[in-house]
Amino acid sequence: MFPDKLHNKLSKRIENDSLRTLGKENNLVDFSSNDYLGFAKSDVIFKNTHQFLIENDLVINGSTGSRLLSGNHSLYTALEKQLCQWHQSEASLIFNSGYNANLGFFSCVPQRGDVILYDEYSHASIRDGIQLSHSKSYKFHHNNLKDLKRLLARYSELNVHIYVVTESVFSMDGDSPNLIAIVNLCKQYNANLIVDEAHAVGVFGIGLVQTLNFEEEVFARIVTFGKALGCHGAAVLGSRQLIDYLVNFSRPFIYTTGLSPHSLVAIKCSYEELVNSYKEEKSHSSSNQLKNNIQFFSQLLEKQYQQLNFIKCKSAIQSCIISGNEKVKSIAGQLQKKGFDVKPILSPTVPEGEERLRFCLHSYNTQEQIAQVLALLCKFA
Ligand SMILES: Cc1ncc(COP(=O)(O)O)c(C=O)c1O
């Protein structure tokens, strides 16, 4: 029999209009995936991956074990070395996903007696990792430097080790912190800064930390391969010592089967495409097309749709606040019926009252599609 307590929790979700269900594949215009540059469907990346596997006689389906046992294919070492070059990092360690990387980092790096200060809007994977650690943690108001400074001043007096955590692009709001100011605060209070770059890689160059030349100022970066790179997996970037430590103590790294060789080759080929795309700076490169679409979307909001309650930001994530699960679901449903895949983000994923429609922009969206979807939103909202 299904336990009552679990049944009641599901019933409550139905009552609140917040029951999660798995959707079907569709042919709607994509305003919801994280495939910002179209790499997940790129035939160039697919063909390059295939060719590399064939040319190097890599006829293997799986990695056969965890990396500390039989799964550490030489492709791993080669890719980690390349990641260091692409991201200007001393060392790097690949994890099976961004969720695993955050769990793996935060569960073992901050120690008992240490303090973690994290942005209140940090991704669930960061918060879950923090929960697994033995350190004390306190959230600061979203992107609020004054609040962060207040906490830094308080805990630096106690002479404890402090970790500060933020994202270079927040996954639900699409906005960015003032990284320059955070780096300076961390220096002032001798705190270690960790930046999750999941939604910045490929959108702001190869990452915002690098765009700002802060590679040396951060203790660790988390980059993921499942968003703009269109693949799967993630890496922690940091010092050699940090990576050696993770290999020894990060349980989500140690106790799991490694990625398959073809996953590693796909990541390598996607990065090569990304690096080329930024090198080329050609009008038709996917990075340029994404940049133009973000600009076009923002200009339309400014000129024609000021009445819509969008969160101001320059990233590929543009969120329009529409309070109430029922209302935001209904508007998303109407947009989907008109052919646009726009997803509602419901509470409890975001705080009650801050439910939203999240528009993810891509290199392959046309300006006509953007203009149409905003005109429809204005009509339905
Ligand atoms: C900020 C952030 N970090 C980490 C992750 C997890 O990455 P992955 O999808 O590779 O597990 C996400 C995913 O949405 C994210 O938004």
The ligand as an SDF file (V2000), in Angstrom:
LIG
                    3D

 16 16  0  0  0  0  0  0  0  0999 V2000
   22.6890   27.3590  -11.5320 C   0  0  0  0  0  0  0  0  0  0  0  0
   22.6040   25.9010  -11.8160 C   0  0  0  0  0  0  0  0  0  0  0  0
   23.5510   25.0900  -11.3160 N   0  0  0  0  0  0  0  0  0  0  0  0
   23.5230   23.7660  -11.5450 C   0  0  0  0  0  0  0  0  0  0  0  0
   22.5150   23.1910  -12.2840 C   0  0  0  0  0  0  0  0  0  0  0  0
   22.4970   21.7170  -12.4930 C   0  0  0  0  0  0  0  0  0  0  0  0
   23.1010   21.4020  -13.6920 O   0  0  0  0  0  0  0  0  0  0  0  0
   22.7780   20.0260  -14.4520 P   0  0  0  0  0  0  0  0  0  0  0  0
   21.5130   20.2590  -15.2080 O   0  0  0  0  0  0  0  0  0  0  0  0
   23.9730   19.7990  -15.3060 O   0  0  0  0  0  0  0  0  0  0  0  0
   22.6200   18.9930  -13.3990 O   0  0  0  0  0  0  0  0  0  0  0  0
   21.5170   23.9930  -12.8350 C   0  0  0  0  0  0  0  0  0  0  0  0
   20.4400   23.3670  -13.6400 C   0  0  0  0  0  0  0  0  0  0  0  0
   19.4280   23.8750  -13.9120 O   0  0  0  0  0  0  0  0  0  0  0  0
   21.5590   25.3820  -12.5950 C   0  0  0  0  0  0  0  0  0  0  0  0
   20.6130   26.1750  -13.0710 O   0  0  0  0  0  0  0  0  0  0  0  0
  1  2  1  0
  2  3  1  0
  2 15  2  0
  3  4  2  0
  4  5  1  0
  5  6  1  0
  5 12  2  0
  6  7  1  0
  7  8  1  0
  8  9  2  0
  8 10  1  0
  8 11  1  0
 12 13  1  0
 12 15  1  0
 13 14  2  0
 15 16  1  0
M  END
$$$$
